[in-house]
């Protein structure tokens, strides 16, 4: 169960970092650039990491309940 918590926590940390960088660096006057695509990709990666951690947590709980 620790693996899922680490994945979720790391995903939250990445989402916070990339989200803040995107908010501070995003400008509508400059248009959409490569840096914005990089930051959106980082947010996507963080979301995927959190989602897989959540799935791992649900799987570990189901295994634990079946053993009881």
Residue pairs with C-beta under 8 A, 6 or more apart in sequence:
1 57
1 60
1 61
1 64
3 53
3 56
4 53
4 54
4 56
4 57
4 60
5 53
5 57
6 53
7 49
7 50
7 52
7 53
7 56
8 49
8 50
8 53
8 54
8 57
10 49
10 53
11 46
11 47
11 48
11 49
11 50
11 51
11 53
12 46
12 50
14 42
14 45
14 46
14 49
15 43
15 46
15 47
15 50
17 42
18 39
18 42
18 43
18 46
19 43
21 39
21 42
22 36
22 39
22 40
22 43
25 35
25 36
25 39
26 36
26 39
